[in-house]
């Protein structure tokens, strides 16, 4: 740059340092807010500023640039015209894209859907061949078969019948009779509710509409008969008490002492049942009276001379004995009528299950899972029992 250039000298660092610093009120400048239609002019020497309100030019007025208002450079700028986009349908857009696409893009466009179609076909073929997408009925069938085995066992068990048959039989031991009661309680519980829940959660019930309807019908009657065993269990406990009493009473061979009477009837008096309690207390009283009258008569010192006292004592002994026998004959509890065993009728439950099982069995034969098994596998067929 030429050092003699006046402009360079004017803006040189040395001249800038020697230039006179002009002071002005900066706060006033910053305080200007509404400056629309106004301008500020500064006085360089004093640093003061003046706000001058400008008047809007009138139509036809010539501005300082030499052009009237609205003419030439003073004309208002035109708003840009927005181009309207043509709406093309998807097919047209696809055609346009394919027309302008590169060779690589065209290859990708053709290969991608074709690959997806081929993949879907392969998956379908593999699924059809392996049965991967078929409903697995193996758990449904195996669970149903467990329930069927339970039903078969319950139907074949006669423990409940033996309870009423041997209730007063002193020849049947308490151990054997108690086993009848426990087996009967187990049979009364019927089908295991856990197995019913497992069957309901299996794929065959959930995915096969026909099996689902049959299962709902079975579960309805099952729930109606489930959980009603409390009264029967109480009755069975009374049968156990009575059988124990029958064994004690029937197997007593020696004379009854007062201690024997109290010990024997204790099981009745403490049974918790008022009927058995009353019977046990009265039985003990009349038995003791009959024993005492018989003892006085047999051990009377005047039995050999035929005195009146001896005859009276014999009559009293006979009366006491007859009173005891009449009591046993007329007031002995009849368990079958007073405490009947009202077992839950499971016939409807079994009938509904047989309908359900038959559908499950046939369906599993048609959709057999050779890995899970469970049926007889013949050469050209499968047989499920």
C-alpha positions as CSV (number, residue, x, y, z in Angstrom):
1,X,0.0,0.0,0.0
2,X,1.3,3.5,-0.9
3,X,2.1,5.5,2.2
4,X,1.2,8.7,0.4
5,X,-2.4,7.6,0.0
6,X,-4.4,10.1,1.9
7,X,-7.1,7.6,2.7
8,X,-4.6,5.2,4.2
9,X,-3.1,8.0,6.3
10,X,-6.5,9.1,7.5
11,X,-7.3,5.6,8.8
12,X,-3.8,4.8,10.0
13,X,-3.3,3.7,13.6
14,X,-1.4,6.9,14.4
15,X,-4.1,9.2,13.1
16,X,-6.7,7.2,15.0
17,X,-4.8,7.6,18.2
18,X,-4.5,11.4,17.6
19,X,-8.1,11.8,16.5
20,X,-10.4,13.8,18.7
21,X,-12.7,11.6,20.7
22,X,-16.3,12.8,20.4
23,X,-18.4,12.3,23.5
24,X,-22.2,11.7,23.2
25,X,-25.0,10.6,25.4
26,X,-25.1,6.8,24.8
27,X,-28.0,6.3,27.2
28,X,-30.2,8.6,25.1
29,X,-29.4,6.6,22.0
30,X,-30.3,3.3,23.6
31,X,-33.5,4.7,25.0
32,X,-35.0,5.2,21.6
33,X,-37.8,2.7,21.2
34,X,-40.5,3.6,18.8
35,X,-38.5,4.9,15.8
36,X,-41.0,4.1,13.1
37,X,-41.2,7.1,10.8
38,X,-38.4,8.8,12.7
39,X,-34.7,9.3,12.3
40,X,-31.8,10.5,14.5
41,X,-29.3,13.0,13.5
42,X,-26.1,13.4,15.4
43,X,-24.1,16.6,15.9
44,X,-20.4,15.5,15.4
45,X,-18.9,18.4,17.3
46,X,-21.1,18.4,20.4
47,X,-22.1,14.8,20.4
48,X,-25.8,15.6,20.8
49,X,-28.6,13.9,18.9
50,X,-31.9,15.1,17.6
51,X,-34.9,12.9,16.7
52,X,-36.6,14.2,13.5
53,X,-40.0,12.8,12.6
54,X,-40.3,12.0,9.0
55,X,-43.5,12.5,7.1
56,X,-44.7,9.8,4.7
57,X,-44.2,10.9,1.1
58,X,-47.4,11.7,-0.8
59,X,-48.3,10.2,-4.1
60,X,-46.4,11.9,-7.0
61,X,-43.9,13.5,-4.7
62,X,-40.3,13.4,-6.0
63,X,-37.9,11.9,-3.5
64,X,-34.3,13.0,-3.1
65,X,-33.2,10.2,-5.5
66,X,-34.9,12.0,-8.3
67,X,-37.8,9.4,-8.8
68,X,-41.4,10.0,-7.8
69,X,-43.0,7.8,-5.2
70,X,-43.9,4.3,-6.6
71,X,-41.8,4.7,-9.6
72,X,-38.5,3.1,-10.4
73,X,-36.4,2.3,-7.3
74,X,-39.2,3.7,-5.2
75,X,-41.7,1.1,-6.4
76,X,-43.0,-1.4,-3.8
77,X,-41.4,-4.8,-4.1
78,X,-43.6,-7.5,-5.6
79,X,-44.5,-10.5,-3.4
80,X,-43.0,-13.7,-4.7
81,X,-45.5,-15.9,-6.5
82,X,-45.9,-19.3,-4.8
83,X,-45.7,-22.1,-7.3
84,X,-48.6,-24.6,-7.1
85,X,-47.4,-28.2,-6.7
86,X,-49.1,-30.6,-8.9
87,X,-50.7,-33.5,-7.0
88,X,-49.6,-36.8,-8.3
89,X,-51.0,-40.2,-7.3
90,X,-48.7,-42.9,-5.9
91,X,-48.6,-44.8,-9.2
92,X,-47.5,-41.7,-11.1
93,X,-44.9,-40.9,-8.5
94,X,-43.6,-44.4,-8.7
95,X,-43.3,-44.2,-12.4
96,X,-41.5,-40.9,-12.2
97,X,-39.1,-42.2,-9.6
98,X,-38.5,-45.4,-11.6
99,X,-37.9,-43.3,-14.8
100,X,-35.3,-41.1,-13.2
101,X,-33.8,-43.8,-10.9
102,X,-30.3,-45.1,-11.5
103,X,-29.6,-48.7,-12.5
104,X,-28.5,-49.6,-9.0
105,X,-31.7,-48.1,-7.5
106,X,-33.8,-50.1,-10.0
107,X,-32.1,-53.3,-9.1
108,X,-32.7,-52.7,-5.4
109,X,-36.4,-51.8,-6.1
110,X,-37.0,-55.0,-7.9
111,X,-34.9,-57.3,-5.7
112,X,-36.2,-56.3,-2.3
113,X,-39.9,-57.2,-2.6
114,X,-39.0,-60.3,-4.6
115,X,-36.7,-61.4,-1.8
116,X,-39.4,-60.8,0.8
117,X,-41.9,-62.8,-1.2
118,X,-39.4,-65.7,-1.6
119,X,-38.6,-65.6,2.1
120,X,-42.3,-65.7,3.0
121,X,-42.9,-68.7,0.7
122,X,-39.9,-70.6,2.2
123,X,-41.1,-69.9,5.8
124,X,-44.6,-71.2,4.9
125,X,-43.2,-74.3,3.2
126,X,-40.9,-75.1,6.2
127,X,-43.7,-74.5,8.7
128,X,-46.0,-76.7,6.7
129,X,-43.4,-79.5,6.6
130,X,-42.3,-79.3,10.2
131,X,-45.7,-78.4,11.7
132,X,-44.1,-75.4,13.4
133,X,-47.2,-73.2,13.0
134,X,-49.7,-75.9,13.8
135,X,-51.5,-76.0,17.2
136,X,-49.8,-78.5,19.5
137,X,-52.4,-80.7,21.1
138,X,-50.0,-82.9,23.0
139,X,-50.4,-81.1,26.4
140,X,-54.1,-80.9,25.9
141,X,-54.4,-84.7,25.3
142,X,-51.9,-85.8,28.0
143,X,-53.7,-83.6,30.6
144,X,-57.2,-84.9,29.6
145,X,-55.9,-88.4,29.8
146,X,-54.8,-87.8,33.4
147,X,-58.2,-86.6,34.3
148,X,-59.8,-89.6,32.6
149,X,-57.6,-91.9,34.7
150,X,-58.7,-90.2,37.8
151,X,-62.4,-90.6,36.8
152,X,-61.9,-94.2,36.1
153,X,-60.3,-94.8,39.5
154,X,-63.1,-92.9,41.3
155,X,-65.8,-94.8,39.6
156,X,-64.1,-98.1,40.4
157,X,-63.6,-97.4,44.1
158,X,-66.2,-98.7,46.6
159,X,-64.8,-97.2,49.7
160,X,-67.8,-94.9,50.2
161,X,-70.2,-97.8,50.0
162,X,-68.2,-99.7,52.6
163,X,-68.4,-96.9,55.1
164,X,-72.2,-97.2,55.5
165,X,-72.0,-101.0,55.1
166,X,-69.5,-101.6,57.9
167,X,-70.3,-98.7,60.3
168,X,-71.6,-101.0,63.1
169,X,-69.5,-104.0,62.2
170,X,-67.3,-104.8,65.2
171,X,-65.4,-107.4,63.2
172,X,-63.9,-104.6,60.9
173,X,-60.9,-103.1,62.6
174,X,-60.6,-99.4,63.2
175,X,-57.6,-99.2,60.9
176,X,-59.4,-100.7,57.9
177,X,-62.5,-98.6,58.5
178,X,-60.5,-95.4,58.7
179,X,-58.8,-96.4,55.4
180,X,-62.3,-96.6,53.9
181,X,-63.0,-93.1,55.1
182,X,-59.8,-91.5,53.9
183,X,-60.2,-93.1,50.4
184,X,-63.8,-92.0,50.3
185,X,-62.8,-88.4,51.1
186,X,-60.2,-88.4,48.4
187,X,-62.7,-89.7,45.9
188,X,-65.3,-87.2,47.0
189,X,-62.8,-84.4,46.1
190,X,-63.3,-85.7,42.6
191,X,-61.1,-84.4,39.8
192,X,-58.0,-82.5,40.7
193,X,-58.8,-78.8,40.1
194,X,-55.1,-78.2,39.2
195,X,-55.5,-80.5,36.3
196,X,-58.6,-78.7,35.2
197,X,-56.7,-75.4,35.2
198,X,-53.8,-76.9,33.3
199,X,-56.2,-78.3,30.7
200,X,-57.8,-74.9,30.3
201,X,-54.5,-73.2,29.7
202,X,-53.3,-75.7,27.1
203,X,-53.0,-74.7,23.4
204,X,-55.7,-77.0,22.2
205,X,-58.4,-75.5,24.4
206,X,-57.2,-71.9,23.8
207,X,-56.8,-72.2,20.0
208,X,-59.4,-74.8,18.9
209,X,-62.9,-73.3,19.0
210,X,-64.7,-76.7,19.2
211,X,-62.5,-78.0,22.1
212,X,-62.9,-74.6,23.8
213,X,-66.7,-74.8,23.7
214,X,-66.7,-78.4,25.1
215,X,-64.2,-77.4,27.9
216,X,-66.4,-74.4,28.9
217,X,-69.4,-76.8,29.2
218,X,-67.4,-79.2,31.3
219,X,-65.9,-76.5,33.6
220,X,-69.4,-75.1,34.3
221,X,-70.7,-78.3,35.8
222,X,-67.4,-79.0,37.5
223,X,-67.4,-75.7,39.3
224,X,-71.0,-76.2,40.4
225,X,-70.1,-79.5,42.2
226,X,-66.7,-78.4,43.5
227,X,-66.2,-77.4,47.1
228,X,-69.4,-78.9,48.6
229,X,-67.7,-81.6,50.8
230,X,-67.7,-79.9,54.2
231,X,-71.0,-81.4,55.4
232,X,-70.1,-84.8,54.1
233,X,-66.7,-84.7,55.9
234,X,-68.4,-83.9,59.2
235,X,-70.8,-86.9,58.7
236,X,-67.9,-89.2,57.9
237,X,-66.2,-88.1,61.1
238,X,-69.3,-89.2,63.0
239,X,-69.3,-92.5,61.2
240,X,-65.7,-93.0,62.4
241,X,-66.7,-92.3,66.0
242,X,-69.6,-94.7,65.9
243,X,-67.6,-97.5,64.4
244,X,-65.0,-97.1,67.2
245,X,-67.8,-97.4,69.7
246,X,-69.2,-100.4,67.9
247,X,-65.9,-102.2,68.1
248,X,-65.6,-101.5,71.9
249,X,-69.2,-102.6,72.6
250,X,-69.1,-105.7,70.4
251,X,-65.8,-107.0,71.5
252,X,-66.4,-106.7,75.3
253,X,-66.4,-110.2,76.7
254,X,-66.0,-109.7,80.4
255,X,-68.5,-108.0,82.8
256,X,-68.9,-104.3,82.6
257,X,-67.4,-102.5,85.5
258,X,-68.3,-98.9,86.3
259,X,-64.9,-97.8,85.0
260,X,-65.4,-99.8,81.8
261,X,-68.7,-98.2,81.2
262,X,-67.3,-94.7,81.6
263,X,-64.3,-95.4,79.4
264,X,-66.3,-97.0,76.6
265,X,-68.9,-94.2,76.4
266,X,-66.3,-91.4,76.6
267,X,-65.9,-91.5,72.8
268,X,-69.7,-90.8,72.4
269,X,-69.9,-88.3,75.2
270,X,-67.0,-86.3,73.7
271,X,-68.0,-86.7,70.0
272,X,-69.2,-83.1,69.7
273,X,-72.6,-84.4,68.4
274,X,-75.5,-83.9,70.7
275,X,-77.3,-87.0,69.5
276,X,-74.4,-89.3,70.2
277,X,-73.6,-87.6,73.5
278,X,-77.2,-88.1,74.8
279,X,-77.1,-91.7,73.7
280,X,-73.7,-92.4,75.4
281,X,-74.8,-90.8,78.7
282,X,-78.1,-92.7,78.9
283,X,-76.5,-95.9,77.8
284,X,-73.9,-95.6,80.6
285,X,-76.7,-94.8,83.2
286,X,-79.0,-97.7,82.2
287,X,-76.1,-100.1,81.9
288,X,-74.8,-99.3,85.3
289,X,-78.3,-99.7,86.8
290,X,-78.7,-103.1,85.2
291,X,-75.3,-104.3,86.4
292,X,-76.0,-103.1,89.9
293,X,-79.4,-104.8,90.1
294,X,-78.0,-108.0,88.7
295,X,-75.1,-107.9,91.2
296,X,-77.5,-107.5,94.2
297,X,-79.6,-110.3,93.0
298,X,-76.8,-112.7,92.4
299,X,-75.0,-111.9,95.6
300,X,-78.1,-111.9,97.9
301,X,-77.8,-114.1,101.0
302,X,-81.4,-115.1,100.9
303,X,-81.5,-116.5,97.4
304,X,-81.5,-120.1,98.7
305,X,-84.5,-119.8,101.1
306,X,-87.0,-118.3,98.5
307,X,-87.7,-115.2,100.6
308,X,-89.6,-112.3,99.3
309,X,-86.5,-110.1,99.2
310,X,-84.8,-112.5,96.8
311,X,-87.8,-112.6,94.4
312,X,-88.0,-108.8,94.5
313,X,-84.3,-108.4,93.7
314,X,-84.6,-110.8,90.8
315,X,-87.6,-108.9,89.4
316,X,-85.7,-105.6,89.9
317,X,-82.7,-107.1,88.0
318,X,-84.9,-108.3,85.2
319,X,-86.6,-104.9,84.9
320,X,-83.3,-103.0,84.8
321,X,-82.0,-105.4,82.2
322,X,-85.1,-105.0,80.1
323,X,-85.0,-101.3,80.4
324,X,-81.5,-101.3,79.0
325,X,-82.4,-103.6,76.2
326,X,-85.4,-101.6,75.2
327,X,-83.3,-98.5,75.2
328,X,-80.7,-100.0,72.9
329,X,-83.4,-101.4,70.6
330,X,-85.5,-98.2,70.3
331,X,-83.0,-95.4,70.8
332,X,-79.9,-96.7,69.2
333,X,-78.8,-94.1,66.5
334,X,-79.4,-95.1,62.9
335,X,-76.6,-93.4,61.0
336,X,-78.0,-94.0,57.5
337,X,-81.2,-92.1,58.3
338,X,-79.9,-89.6,60.9
339,X,-76.6,-88.8,59.3
340,X,-77.0,-89.7,55.6
341,X,-74.0,-89.5,53.4
342,X,-75.2,-87.2,50.6
343,X,-72.4,-87.6,48.1
344,X,-72.1,-85.1,45.3
345,X,-73.6,-86.4,42.1
346,X,-70.7,-86.4,39.7
347,X,-72.6,-88.1,36.8
348,X,-73.1,-84.8,34.9
349,X,-69.4,-83.9,35.4
350,X,-68.3,-87.3,34.0
351,X,-70.7,-87.0,31.1
352,X,-69.5,-83.6,30.0
353,X,-65.9,-84.7,30.4
354,X,-66.5,-87.7,28.1
355,X,-67.8,-85.4,25.4
356,X,-64.7,-83.2,25.8
357,X,-62.3,-86.1,25.9
358,X,-63.7,-87.6,22.7
359,X,-63.1,-84.4,20.7
360,X,-59.6,-84.0,22.1
361,X,-58.7,-87.6,21.3
362,X,-59.8,-87.4,17.7
363,X,-58.2,-84.0,17.2
364,X,-54.9,-85.2,18.5
365,X,-54.9,-88.3,16.3
366,X,-55.3,-85.9,13.3
367,X,-52.6,-83.5,14.6
368,X,-50.3,-86.0,16.2
369,X,-47.0,-84.7,17.7
370,X,-44.6,-87.6,17.2
371,X,-42.0,-86.0,19.5
372,X,-44.5,-85.8,22.4
373,X,-46.1,-89.1,21.7
374,X,-48.7,-90.5,24.0
375,X,-50.6,-92.7,21.5
376,X,-50.1,-96.0,19.7
377,X,-48.1,-95.3,16.5
378,X,-49.0,-97.7,13.7
379,X,-47.6,-97.9,10.2
380,X,-50.0,-95.6,8.5
381,X,-52.1,-94.2,11.5
382,X,-52.1,-93.2,15.1
383,X,-54.5,-94.6,17.8
384,X,-55.2,-92.6,20.9
385,X,-57.1,-94.2,23.7
